Amino acid sequence: MSKHLLEVKDLRTYFYTDKGVVKAVDGVNFHVDEGKTLCIVGESGCGKSITSMSVMRLIQEPGKIESGQILYQGNDLLDLSDEEMRNIRGNEISMIFQEPMTSLNPVFTIGYQIMETLMLHQKLSKKDAKKKAIEMLQLVQIPRAEKIVDEYPHQLSGGMRQRVMIAMALACMPKVLIADEPTTALDVTIQAQILNLMNDLKQRLNTAIMLITHDLGVVAEMADYVVVMYAGKVVEEGPVKELFANPKHPYTIGLLNSKPNLKEDKDRLDSIPGMVPNPTDLPKGCYFWPRCKYATDLCKQRQPELKKVDSNHQVSCFVASGEVESSAK
């Protein structure tokens, strides 16, 4: 059995479009351990959400998981039949999607949507499933759970709907919880409550969390370990304290510098120059070199590999790993 609860090895998920092949996830590796939180961070379009959808095997045409392994408790999810995978989803591995209003069915009550999961996976009766649904709503700190259970999604606020999504995801007490931007479009106060709730549930249930986000404040609050993605590839990874204190990749440094800092008196926030490359027309060599002030001729010729710069800290950069000296622009 694998020592990691969930382990992704050399995952490649491609989309075949009229304009060419989009390598949305291109050779990604990471793991999630029991009771720990892994954060995957990066700009929009870097492949974070496609990675999470690949783990759940929810990729639809024109997308396809080309190769790699997704090991859950040592078993490769890519080898399972559709029926076996349905038994894993919601029961062993659950997912909270970005927008609760589009994830919840508007014509069914909140209670029914939680009960459906329990009756399918746990084989509970309708009466017992409703009782458990109320308990789950109480677990995620929804007041008047006995009443809310019979209400419809449009009757709830955004924060309440997100709590319902968490209740649904945790209904079968999964071992892994995947949360894709769980606080998007929520105000700061509600965002803090949702994050505190997830941390509390992780402590109580010992659930492993894979959190997808672009918010470095959320990363600092939640993560044990961080994976930084750019253009479908992992460019840096390491324990959260190490990565924030000693970032190595120019992209990671740019992300951290673009975050407001109350200790610094700046008229303008730093920004990363240029744009994310067109996924159907990626530059030769390191995908980040057109935006990087440290780029060398080697960076323009071939892809750097992830290399250790510390015991648990890896970076995909010729300059940061010491293979070449930079000629900073």
C-alpha positions as a Markdown table, in Angstrom:
| # | Residue | x | y | z |
|---|---|---|---|---|
| 1 | Met | 0.0 | 0.0 | 0.0 |
| 2 | Ser | 1.2 | 3.5 | -0.8 |
| 3 | Lys | 2.4 | 5.5 | 2.2 |
| 4 | His | 0.4 | 8.5 | 0.8 |
| 5 | Leu | -3.4 | 8.6 | 0.9 |
| 6 | Leu | -3.6 | 10.1 | -2.6 |
| 7 | Glu | -0.7 | 10.2 | -4.9 |
| 8 | Val | -0.6 | 11.6 | -8.5 |
| 9 | Lys | 2.2 | 10.5 | -10.7 |
| 10 | Asp | 3.1 | 12.0 | -14.1 |
| 11 | Leu | -0.5 | 12.9 | -14.8 |
| 12 | Arg | -1.2 | 14.2 | -18.3 |
| 13 | Thr | -4.6 | 15.5 | -19.4 |
| 14 | Tyr | -5.0 | 16.9 | -22.9 |
| 15 | Phe | -7.8 | 18.6 | -24.8 |
| 16 | Tyr | -8.1 | 18.1 | -28.5 |
| 17 | Thr | -9.5 | 21.2 | -30.1 |
| 18 | Asp | -9.8 | 22.6 | -33.6 |
| 19 | Lys | -6.9 | 25.0 | -32.9 |
| 20 | Gly | -4.6 | 22.3 | -31.6 |
| 21 | Val | -3.8 | 20.1 | -28.5 |
| 22 | Val | -4.1 | 21.9 | -25.2 |
| 23 | Lys | -1.8 | 20.2 | -22.6 |
| 24 | Ala | -3.9 | 21.4 | -19.6 |
| 25 | Val | -2.1 | 19.1 | -17.2 |
| 26 | Asp | 1.4 | 18.0 | -18.4 |
| 27 | Gly | 3.4 | 15.6 | -16.2 |
| 28 | Val | 2.1 | 16.7 | -12.8 |
| 29 | Asn | 3.2 | 14.9 | -9.6 |
| 30 | Phe | 2.0 | 15.4 | -6.0 |
| 31 | His | 0.6 | 13.6 | -2.9 |
| 32 | Val | -1.8 | 14.3 | -0.1 |
| 33 | Asp | -1.5 | 12.7 | 3.3 |
| 34 | Glu | -4.2 | 11.9 | 5.9 |
| 35 | Gly | -5.1 | 14.9 | 8.0 |
| 36 | Lys | -3.0 | 17.3 | 5.9 |
| 37 | Thr | -3.9 | 20.1 | 3.4 |
| 38 | Leu | -2.2 | 20.4 | 0.0 |
| 39 | Cys | -2.8 | 23.7 | -1.8 |
| 40 | Ile | -2.4 | 23.9 | -5.6 |
| 41 | Val | -1.9 | 27.5 | -6.5 |
| 42 | Gly | -1.4 | 29.5 | -9.8 |
| 43 | Glu | -3.1 | 31.9 | -12.2 |
| 44 | Ser | -6.3 | 31.2 | -14.0 |
| 45 | Gly | -5.7 | 28.7 | -16.7 |
| 46 | Cys | -2.7 | 27.1 | -15.2 |
| 47 | Gly | -4.4 | 23.7 | -14.9 |
| 48 | Lys | -5.4 | 23.6 | -11.2 |
| 49 | Ser | -9.1 | 22.8 | -11.7 |
| 50 | Ile | -8.4 | 20.3 | -14.5 |
| 51 | Thr | -6.0 | 18.5 | -12.2 |
| 52 | Ser | -8.8 | 18.2 | -9.6 |
| 53 | Met | -11.3 | 17.1 | -12.2 |
| 54 | Ser | -8.8 | 14.5 | -13.4 |
| 55 | Val | -8.5 | 13.0 | -9.9 |
| 56 | Met | -12.3 | 12.6 | -9.8 |
| 57 | Arg | -12.3 | 11.3 | -13.4 |
| 58 | Leu | -14.8 | 13.9 | -14.5 |
| 59 | Ile | -12.9 | 14.9 | -17.7 |
| 60 | Gln | -15.3 | 15.0 | -20.7 |
| 61 | Glu | -14.6 | 15.2 | -24.5 |
| 62 | Pro | -12.7 | 16.8 | -26.1 |
| 63 | Gly | -10.5 | 16.2 | -23.0 |
| 64 | Lys | -8.8 | 13.0 | -22.2 |
| 65 | Ile | -6.5 | 11.7 | -19.4 |
| 66 | Glu | -3.6 | 10.6 | -21.6 |
| 67 | Ser | -1.3 | 8.9 | -19.1 |
| 68 | Gly | -0.1 | 8.8 | -15.5 |
| 69 | Gln | -1.4 | 7.3 | -12.3 |
| 70 | Ile | -3.8 | 8.5 | -9.7 |
| 71 | Leu | -3.2 | 6.3 | -6.7 |
| 72 | Tyr | -5.8 | 6.2 | -3.9 |
| 73 | Gln | -4.6 | 4.0 | -1.0 |
| 74 | Gly | -2.3 | 2.4 | -3.4 |
| 75 | Asn | -4.9 | 1.6 | -6.1 |
| 76 | Asp | -4.9 | 3.4 | -9.5 |
| 77 | Leu | -8.2 | 5.1 | -10.0 |
| 78 | Leu | -7.6 | 5.1 | -13.8 |
| 79 | Asp | -7.8 | 1.3 | -13.8 |
| 80 | Leu | -11.3 | 1.3 | -12.2 |
| 81 | Ser | -14.6 | 0.7 | -14.1 |
| 82 | Asp | -17.1 | 3.5 | -14.3 |
| 83 | Glu | -19.2 | 1.8 | -11.6 |
| 84 | Glu | -16.3 | 1.3 | -9.3 |
| 85 | Met | -15.3 | 5.0 | -9.7 |
| 86 | Arg | -18.9 | 6.1 | -8.9 |
| 87 | Asn | -18.5 | 4.2 | -5.6 |
| 88 | Ile | -15.3 | 6.1 | -4.9 |
| 89 | Arg | -16.8 | 9.6 | -5.7 |
| 90 | Gly | -18.7 | 11.1 | -2.8 |
| 91 | Asn | -18.0 | 8.1 | -0.6 |
| 92 | Glu | -14.1 | 8.0 | -0.4 |
| 93 | Ile | -13.2 | 11.2 | -2.3 |
| 94 | Ser | -15.6 | 14.2 | -2.4 |
| 95 | Met | -15.4 | 17.5 | -4.2 |
| 96 | Ile | -16.6 | 21.0 | -3.4 |
| 97 | Phe | -17.1 | 22.9 | -6.7 |
| 98 | Gln | -16.4 | 26.6 | -7.4 |
| 99 | Glu | -19.9 | 28.0 | -7.6 |
| 100 | Pro | -22.6 | 26.4 | -5.3 |
| 101 | Met | -25.5 | 28.0 | -7.2 |
| 102 | Thr | -24.6 | 26.1 | -10.3 |
| 103 | Ser | -23.7 | 22.9 | -8.4 |
| 104 | Leu | -26.9 | 22.6 | -6.5 |
| 105 | Asn | -30.0 | 21.5 | -8.3 |
| 106 | Pro | -32.6 | 24.4 | -8.1 |
| 107 | Val | -35.7 | 22.1 | -8.2 |
| 108 | Phe | -34.7 | 19.9 | -5.3 |
| 109 | Thr | -34.6 | 20.8 | -1.6 |
| 110 | Ile | -31.3 | 21.1 | 0.2 |
| 111 | Gly | -32.2 | 18.1 | 2.3 |
| 112 | Tyr | -33.0 | 15.9 | -0.7 |
| 113 | Gln | -29.7 | 16.6 | -2.3 |
| 114 | Ile | -27.7 | 15.6 | 0.8 |
| 115 | Met | -30.0 | 12.6 | 1.4 |
| 116 | Glu | -29.5 | 11.3 | -2.2 |
| 117 | Thr | -25.8 | 10.9 | -1.5 |
| 118 | Leu | -26.5 | 9.1 | 1.8 |
| 119 | Met | -29.1 | 6.7 | 0.3 |
| 120 | Leu | -26.9 | 5.9 | -2.7 |
| 121 | His | -23.6 | 5.3 | -0.9 |
| 122 | Gln | -24.6 | 4.5 | 2.7 |
| 123 | Lys | -27.8 | 2.6 | 1.8 |
| 124 | Leu | -29.7 | 4.6 | 4.4 |
| 125 | Ser | -33.5 | 4.7 | 4.5 |
| 126 | Lys | -35.2 | 8.0 | 3.6 |
| 127 | Lys | -36.0 | 8.6 | 7.3 |
| 128 | Asp | -32.4 | 7.9 | 8.5 |
| 129 | Ala | -30.9 | 9.9 | 5.5 |
| 130 | Lys | -33.0 | 13.0 | 6.4 |
| 131 | Lys | -31.9 | 12.7 | 10.1 |
| 132 | Lys | -28.2 | 12.5 | 9.0 |
| 133 | Ala | -28.7 | 15.4 | 6.5 |
| 134 | Ile | -29.9 | 17.6 | 9.4 |
| 135 | Glu | -26.8 | 16.4 | 11.5 |
| 136 | Met | -24.5 | 17.4 | 8.6 |
| 137 | Leu | -26.1 | 20.9 | 8.3 |
| 138 | Gln | -25.6 | 21.3 | 12.0 |
| 139 | Leu | -22.0 | 20.1 | 11.6 |
| 140 | Val | -21.3 | 22.9 | 9.2 |
| 141 | Gln | -22.9 | 25.4 | 11.6 |
| 142 | Ile | -26.0 | 26.2 | 9.6 |
| 143 | Pro | -28.7 | 27.5 | 12.1 |
| 144 | Arg | -32.2 | 26.2 | 12.1 |
| 145 | Ala | -31.0 | 23.1 | 10.3 |
| 146 | Glu | -34.4 | 21.4 | 10.8 |
| 147 | Lys | -36.0 | 24.1 | 8.7 |
| 148 | Ile | -33.2 | 24.7 | 6.2 |
| 149 | Val | -33.3 | 21.0 | 5.2 |
| 150 | Asp | -36.6 | 21.6 | 3.5 |
| 151 | Glu | -35.6 | 24.8 | 1.7 |
| 152 | Tyr | -34.4 | 25.3 | -1.9 |
| 153 | Pro | -31.0 | 26.7 | -3.0 |
| 154 | His | -32.4 | 30.1 | -4.1 |
| 155 | Gln | -33.7 | 30.7 | -0.6 |
| 156 | Leu | -30.2 | 30.7 | 0.9 |
| 157 | Ser | -27.3 | 33.2 | 0.8 |
| 158 | Gly | -24.0 | 32.4 | -1.0 |
| 159 | Gly | -22.3 | 31.6 | 2.3 |
| 160 | Met | -25.1 | 29.2 | 3.4 |
| 161 | Arg | -25.1 | 27.5 | 0.0 |
| 162 | Gln | -21.3 | 27.0 | 0.3 |
| 163 | Arg | -21.8 | 25.4 | 3.7 |
| 164 | Val | -24.5 | 23.1 | 2.2 |
| 165 | Met | -21.9 | 22.1 | -0.5 |
| 166 | Ile | -19.4 | 21.2 | 2.3 |
| 167 | Ala | -22.2 | 19.3 | 4.1 |
| 168 | Met | -22.9 | 17.3 | 1.0 |
| 169 | Ala | -19.2 | 16.6 | 0.4 |
| 170 | Leu | -18.7 | 15.4 | 3.9 |
| 171 | Ala | -22.0 | 13.4 | 4.3 |
| 172 | Cys | -20.3 | 10.1 | 3.7 |
| 173 | Met | -17.2 | 11.1 | 5.8 |
| 174 | Pro | -14.7 | 10.8 | 2.8 |
| 175 | Lys | -11.0 | 10.4 | 3.5 |
| 176 | Val | -10.1 | 13.0 | 0.8 |
| 177 | Leu | -11.9 | 16.4 | 0.3 |
| 178 | Ile | -11.1 | 18.3 | -2.9 |
| 179 | Ala | -12.1 | 22.0 | -2.7 |
| 180 | Asp | -11.9 | 24.0 | -5.9 |
| 181 | Glu | -11.9 | 27.7 | -5.0 |
| 182 | Pro | -14.4 | 27.1 | -2.2 |
| 183 | Thr | -14.5 | 30.8 | -1.2 |
| 184 | Thr | -14.8 | 32.4 | -4.7 |
| 185 | Ala | -17.4 | 35.3 | -4.8 |
| 186 | Leu | -17.9 | 35.2 | -1.0 |
| 187 | Asp | -17.2 | 38.3 | 1.1 |
| 188 | Val | -14.1 | 38.3 | 3.3 |
| 189 | Thr | -16.0 | 37.6 | 6.6 |
| 190 | Ile | -17.8 | 34.6 | 5.1 |
| 191 | Gln | -14.6 | 33.4 | 3.4 |
| 192 | Ala | -12.9 | 33.4 | 6.8 |
| 193 | Gln | -15.8 | 31.4 | 8.3 |
| 194 | Ile | -15.7 | 28.8 | 5.6 |
| 195 | Leu | -11.9 | 28.3 | 5.9 |
| 196 | Asn | -12.1 | 28.0 | 9.6 |
| 197 | Leu | -14.9 | 25.5 | 9.2 |
| 198 | Met | -12.8 | 23.4 | 6.8 |
| 199 | Asn | -9.8 | 23.5 | 9.2 |
| 200 | Asp | -12.0 | 22.5 | 12.1 |
| 201 | Leu | -13.6 | 19.6 | 10.2 |
| 202 | Lys | -10.1 | 18.4 | 9.1 |
| 203 | Gln | -9.0 | 18.3 | 12.7 |
| 204 | Arg | -12.2 | 16.5 | 13.9 |
| 205 | Leu | -12.5 | 14.0 | 11.0 |
| 206 | Asn | -8.8 | 13.7 | 10.1 |
| 207 | Thr | -9.8 | 14.3 | 6.4 |
| 208 | Ala | -7.1 | 15.0 | 3.9 |
| 209 | Ile | -7.8 | 18.3 | 1.9 |
| 210 | Met | -6.7 | 19.1 | -1.6 |
| 211 | Leu | -7.4 | 22.9 | -2.0 |
| 212 | Ile | -7.3 | 24.6 | -5.3 |
| 213 | Thr | -6.9 | 28.4 | -5.1 |
| 214 | His | -5.2 | 31.4 | -6.6 |
| 215 | Asp | -5.4 | 33.3 | -3.3 |
| 216 | Leu | -2.0 | 33.3 | -1.4 |
| 217 | Gly | -3.7 | 34.5 | 1.8 |
| 218 | Val | -5.8 | 31.3 | 1.7 |
| 219 | Val | -2.7 | 29.3 | 1.1 |
| 220 | Ala | -0.9 | 30.8 | 4.1 |
| 221 | Glu | -4.0 | 30.1 | 6.3 |
| 222 | Met | -4.7 | 26.5 | 5.2 |
| 223 | Ala | -1.8 | 24.7 | 3.6 |
| 224 | Asp | 0.7 | 22.2 | 5.0 |
| 225 | Tyr | 2.3 | 21.7 | 1.6 |
| 226 | Val | 2.1 | 23.8 | -1.6 |
| 227 | Val | 2.3 | 23.0 | -5.3 |
| 228 | Val | 2.7 | 26.0 | -7.7 |
| 229 | Met | 1.5 | 25.4 | -11.2 |
| 230 | Tyr | 2.2 | 27.3 | -14.4 |
| 231 | Ala | 0.9 | 26.4 | -17.9 |
| 232 | Gly | 0.0 | 22.9 | -16.9 |
| 233 | Lys | 3.3 | 22.1 | -15.1 |
| 234 | Val | 4.5 | 22.1 | -11.5 |
| 235 | Val | 7.2 | 24.8 | -11.2 |
| 236 | Glu | 7.8 | 24.7 | -7.5 |
| 237 | Glu | 6.6 | 22.7 | -4.4 |
| 238 | Gly | 7.4 | 22.6 | -0.7 |
| 239 | Pro | 6.1 | 23.0 | 2.8 |
| 240 | Val | 4.1 | 26.2 | 3.2 |
| 241 | Lys | 6.5 | 27.9 | 5.6 |
| 242 | Glu | 9.6 | 27.0 | 3.6 |
| 243 | Leu | 8.0 | 28.2 | 0.3 |
| 244 | Phe | 6.7 | 31.5 | 1.7 |
| 245 | Ala | 10.0 | 32.2 | 3.5 |
| 246 | Asn | 12.3 | 31.1 | 0.7 |
| 247 | Pro | 10.6 | 31.0 | -2.7 |
| 248 | Lys | 12.9 | 29.9 | -5.5 |
| 249 | His | 11.1 | 30.0 | -8.9 |
| 250 | Pro | 10.7 | 33.5 | -10.4 |
| 251 | Tyr | 7.0 | 32.8 | -10.9 |
| 252 | Thr | 6.5 | 32.0 | -7.2 |
| 253 | Ile | 8.4 | 35.1 | -6.2 |
| 254 | Gly | 6.3 | 37.2 | -8.6 |
| 255 | Leu | 3.1 | 35.8 | -7.1 |
| 256 | Leu | 4.2 | 36.5 | -3.5 |
| 257 | Asn | 5.5 | 40.0 | -4.4 |
| 258 | Ser | 2.1 | 40.8 | -6.0 |
| 259 | Lys | 0.3 | 40.2 | -2.7 |
| 260 | Pro | -0.3 | 43.4 | -0.6 |
| 261 | Asn | 2.0 | 43.7 | 2.5 |
| 262 | Leu | 1.1 | 46.0 | 5.3 |
| 263 | Lys | 4.7 | 46.2 | 6.4 |
| 264 | Glu | 5.9 | 47.8 | 3.2 |
| 265 | Asp | 5.0 | 51.3 | 2.0 |
| 266 | Lys | 4.5 | 50.9 | -1.8 |
| 267 | Asp | 2.6 | 53.2 | -4.2 |
| 268 | Arg | 1.9 | 50.3 | -6.5 |
| 269 | Leu | 1.8 | 46.5 | -6.2 |
| 270 | Asp | 4.4 | 44.5 | -8.0 |
| 271 | Ser | 3.1 | 42.6 | -11.0 |
| 272 | Ile | 4.4 | 39.8 | -13.3 |
| 273 | Pro | 5.0 | 41.2 | -16.8 |
| 274 | Gly | 3.5 | 39.7 | -19.9 |
| 275 | Met | 0.6 | 37.3 | -20.3 |
| 276 | Val | 0.0 | 33.6 | -19.7 |
| 277 | Pro | 1.0 | 31.9 | -22.9 |
| 278 | Asn | -1.6 | 30.6 | -25.4 |
| 279 | Pro | -2.0 | 26.9 | -24.5 |
| 280 | Thr | -2.0 | 25.9 | -28.1 |
| 281 | Asp | 1.1 | 27.8 | -28.9 |
| 282 | Leu | 3.5 | 27.4 | -25.9 |
| 283 | Pro | 7.0 | 28.8 | -26.2 |
| 284 | Lys | 9.9 | 26.4 | -26.7 |
| 285 | Gly | 11.9 | 25.7 | -23.6 |
| 286 | Cys | 10.7 | 26.9 | -20.2 |
| 287 | Tyr | 7.1 | 28.1 | -20.6 |
| 288 | Phe | 7.8 | 31.1 | -18.2 |
| 289 | Trp | 10.9 | 32.4 | -19.9 |
| 290 | Pro | 9.1 | 35.2 | -21.9 |
| 291 | Arg | 8.0 | 36.8 | -18.6 |
| 292 | Cys | 11.2 | 36.1 | -16.7 |
| 293 | Lys | 13.9 | 38.6 | -16.1 |
| 294 | Tyr | 16.4 | 35.9 | -15.3 |
| 295 | Ala | 15.9 | 33.9 | -18.5 |
| 296 | Thr | 19.1 | 32.5 | -20.2 |
| 297 | Asp | 19.7 | 30.9 | -23.6 |
| 298 | Leu | 19.3 | 27.5 | -22.0 |
| 299 | Cys | 15.8 | 28.5 | -20.6 |
| 300 | Lys | 14.7 | 29.2 | -24.2 |
| 301 | Gln | 15.9 | 25.9 | -25.5 |
| 302 | Arg | 14.6 | 23.2 | -23.1 |
| 303 | Gln | 12.3 | 22.5 | -20.2 |
| 304 | Pro | 13.8 | 22.4 | -16.8 |
| 305 | Glu | 13.0 | 19.5 | -14.5 |
| 306 | Leu | 11.9 | 19.6 | -10.9 |
| 307 | Lys | 15.1 | 19.4 | -8.8 |
| 308 | Lys | 15.5 | 19.4 | -5.0 |
| 309 | Val | 16.9 | 22.6 | -3.5 |
| 310 | Asp | 16.2 | 21.3 | 0.1 |
| 311 | Ser | 14.9 | 18.0 | 1.6 |
| 312 | Asn | 11.3 | 18.8 | 0.8 |
| 313 | His | 11.6 | 21.7 | -1.5 |
| 314 | Gln | 11.7 | 21.3 | -5.3 |
| 315 | Val | 11.9 | 23.8 | -8.1 |
| 316 | Ser | 11.8 | 23.6 | -11.9 |
| 317 | Cys | 14.2 | 26.4 | -12.9 |
| 318 | Phe | 17.8 | 26.2 | -14.3 |
| 319 | Val | 18.8 | 29.4 | -12.5 |
| 320 | Ala | 17.1 | 28.7 | -9.1 |
| 321 | Ser | 18.6 | 25.1 | -9.0 |
| 322 | Gly | 22.0 | 26.5 | -9.8 |
| 323 | Glu | 22.5 | 24.8 | -13.2 |
| 324 | Val | 23.2 | 28.1 | -14.9 |
| 325 | Glu | 23.9 | 31.7 | -13.8 |
| 326 | Ser | 21.4 | 34.3 | -14.7 |
| 327 | Ser | 22.0 | 37.4 | -16.7 |
| 328 | Ala | 19.2 | 39.4 | -15.2 |
| 329 | Lys | 17.6 | 41.9 | -17.6 |
